Amino acid sequence: MQQSIFHRLYDTYHQDVFNFLFYLVKDRTTAEDLAHEVYVRVLKSYDRFEGKSSEKTWLFSIAKNVAIDYFRKKQVRDKHAFTAFDWETEQLVSPIPSPEQFTELNDQLHQLLVALEECSGDQKMVIIMRFIQELSIQETAEILGWTPGKVKTTQHRALKNLRLLLEAQEGREANPL
């Protein structure tokens, strides 16, 4: 892989890849480590990139897989025994929410991130890709290896779930006792 191609990919997409990973793990250091892993994989596999998708969707596919690997390894470490990580049903829970990061966010975003933790891994991934990273339905489908219909269905269910979770949060705040 030519240095200029790598630098172009890094310069163009690094911030988006980092943000995507940061919203998943909510820890700056971990997100930086995972982003570096993405680019290690890019260096190792660019010669196999066939151009069937855009470079951006290819990078996000790698980032998604790096995040899945991270959560799998974390789950194994946390449980000290291997149990299969079911991407479709398991929740992606960040290791340690950083208090500084939450105080920097406005209240609405904080509430959304808390509610997002209650969603399934699929729902969380789609919401981050579609609304935080602003990827299209087609790009999201390519990254996840899904049909556009599955992305739309998952997005619909995620938004409905988030609405219910946010309403429940508001109810708890209105009636603290």
Secondary structure, 3 states (H helix, E strand, C coil): CCHHHHHHHHHHHHHHHHHHHHHHHCCHHHHHHHHHHHHHHHHHHHHHCCCCCCHHHHHHHHHHHHHHHHHHHHHHHHHCCCCCCCCCCCCCCCCCCCHHHHHHCCHHHHHHHHHHCCCCHHHHHHHHHHHHCCCCHHHHHHHHCCCHHHHHHHHHHHHHHHHHHHHHHHHHHHCCC
